[in-house]
Amino acid sequence: MLKQTAIAALSLILLSGAAIAGEGNDNMKAMRDRMDAQLQGQSQQQVQQQAPAQK
């Protein structure tokens, strides 16, 4: 009985850890996408600022 309880508890811990890791991974991807969009916006602004200076 104790063995089954211990196995069930460990299984729940592992499953909850996997669920938390999956949520963190989604957050990381969303943050990376936002950062990429910001960097692309900054690089476009730099190109636009440099273009009039070259004329």
PyRosetta script that sets phi, psi and omega in degrees:
from pyrosetta import init, pose_from_sequence

init()
pose = pose_from_sequence("MLKQTAIAALSLILLSGAAIAGEGNDNMKAMRDRMDAQLQGQSQQQVQQQAPAQK")
pose.set_psi(1, -45.2)
pose.set_omega(1, -180.0)
pose.set_phi(2, -65.8)
pose.set_psi(2, -35.9)
pose.set_omega(2, 179.8)
pose.set_phi(3, -63.6)
pose.set_psi(3, -43.0)
pose.set_omega(3, 179.4)
pose.set_phi(4, -65.9)
pose.set_psi(4, -38.0)
pose.set_omega(4, 178.8)
pose.set_phi(5, -65.8)
pose.set_psi(5, -42.5)
pose.set_omega(5, 179.4)
pose.set_phi(6, -64.6)
pose.set_psi(6, -42.1)
pose.set_omega(6, 179.1)
pose.set_phi(7, -65.1)
pose.set_psi(7, -41.7)
pose.set_omega(7, 178.9)
pose.set_phi(8, -64.0)
pose.set_psi(8, -41.9)
pose.set_omega(8, 179.9)
pose.set_phi(9, -64.4)
pose.set_psi(9, -44.4)
pose.set_omega(9, 178.8)
pose.set_phi(10, -64.0)
pose.set_psi(10, -38.2)
pose.set_omega(10, 178.4)
pose.set_phi(11, -62.8)
pose.set_psi(11, -43.5)
pose.set_omega(11, 178.6)
pose.set_phi(12, -63.9)
pose.set_psi(12, -39.3)
pose.set_omega(12, 178.6)
pose.set_phi(13, -63.4)
pose.set_psi(13, -45.0)
pose.set_omega(13, 180.0)
pose.set_phi(14, -64.9)
pose.set_psi(14, -41.9)
pose.set_omega(14, 179.9)
pose.set_phi(15, -66.4)
pose.set_psi(15, -40.0)
pose.set_omega(15, 179.7)
pose.set_phi(16, -68.8)
pose.set_psi(16, -35.8)
pose.set_omega(16, 176.3)
pose.set_phi(17, -63.7)
pose.set_psi(17, -40.5)
pose.set_omega(17, 178.3)
pose.set_phi(18, -65.5)
pose.set_psi(18, -38.1)
pose.set_omega(18, 179.1)
pose.set_phi(19, -65.7)
pose.set_psi(19, -41.8)
pose.set_omega(19, 179.3)
pose.set_phi(20, -65.9)
pose.set_psi(20, -41.8)
pose.set_omega(20, 179.3)
pose.set_phi(21, -63.3)
pose.set_psi(21, -38.3)
pose.set_omega(21, 178.5)
pose.set_phi(22, -64.8)
pose.set_psi(22, -39.9)
pose.set_omega(22, 178.4)
pose.set_phi(23, -66.0)
pose.set_psi(23, -41.2)
pose.set_omega(23, 178.2)
pose.set_phi(24, -64.0)
pose.set_psi(24, -36.3)
pose.set_omega(24, 179.0)
pose.set_phi(25, -65.5)
pose.set_psi(25, -40.6)
pose.set_omega(25, 177.3)
pose.set_phi(26, -63.2)
pose.set_psi(26, -41.6)
pose.set_omega(26, 178.6)
pose.set_phi(27, -64.0)
pose.set_psi(27, -40.4)
pose.set_omega(27, 179.9)
pose.set_phi(28, -63.0)
pose.set_psi(28, -43.0)
pose.set_omega(28, 179.8)
pose.set_phi(29, -64.2)
pose.set_psi(29, -41.0)
pose.set_omega(29, 179.3)
pose.set_phi(30, -64.1)
pose.set_psi(30, -41.1)
pose.set_omega(30, 179.7)
pose.set_phi(31, -66.1)
pose.set_psi(31, -40.1)
pose.set_omega(31, 179.2)
pose.set_phi(32, -63.8)
pose.set_psi(32, -40.8)
pose.set_omega(32, 178.3)
pose.set_phi(33, -63.0)
pose.set_psi(33, -41.7)
pose.set_omega(33, 178.7)
pose.set_phi(34, -65.0)
pose.set_psi(34, -41.0)
pose.set_omega(34, -179.7)
pose.set_phi(35, -66.3)
pose.set_psi(35, -40.4)
pose.set_omega(35, 177.7)
pose.set_phi(36, -61.7)
pose.set_psi(36, -41.8)
pose.set_omega(36, 179.5)
pose.set_phi(37, -64.3)
pose.set_psi(37, -40.0)
pose.set_omega(37, 178.0)
pose.set_phi(38, -64.7)
pose.set_psi(38, -43.4)
pose.set_omega(38, -179.2)
pose.set_phi(39, -65.1)
pose.set_psi(39, -38.6)
pose.set_omega(39, 177.5)
pose.set_phi(40, -65.1)
pose.set_psi(40, -39.0)
pose.set_omega(40, 177.3)
pose.set_phi(41, -64.6)
pose.set_psi(41, -39.4)
pose.set_omega(41, 179.4)
pose.set_phi(42, -68.7)
pose.set_psi(42, -40.4)
pose.set_omega(42, -179.3)
pose.set_phi(43, -67.2)
pose.set_psi(43, -35.3)
pose.set_omega(43, 177.2)
pose.set_phi(44, -67.0)
pose.set_psi(44, -37.3)
pose.set_omega(44, 177.5)
pose.set_phi(45, -65.4)
pose.set_psi(45, -39.4)
pose.set_omega(45, 179.5)
pose.set_phi(46, -65.1)
pose.set_psi(46, -39.8)
pose.set_omega(46, 178.1)
pose.set_phi(47, -63.9)
pose.set_psi(47, -42.3)
pose.set_omega(47, -179.6)
pose.set_phi(48, -67.3)
pose.set_psi(48, -33.7)
pose.set_omega(48, 179.5)
pose.set_phi(49, -74.2)
pose.set_psi(49, -35.0)
pose.set_omega(49, -179.3)
pose.set_phi(50, -76.2)
pose.set_psi(50, -31.8)
pose.set_omega(50, -177.6)
pose.set_phi(51, -60.7)
pose.set_psi(51, -48.2)
pose.set_omega(51, 178.9)
pose.set_phi(52, -65.1)
pose.set_psi(52, -29.5)
pose.set_omega(52, -179.4)
pose.set_phi(53, -69.3)
pose.set_psi(53, -26.4)
pose.set_omega(53, -177.9)
pose.set_phi(54, -82.8)
pose.set_psi(54, -16.4)
pose.set_omega(54, -176.7)
pose.set_phi(55, -75.8)
pose.dump_pdb("model.pdb")
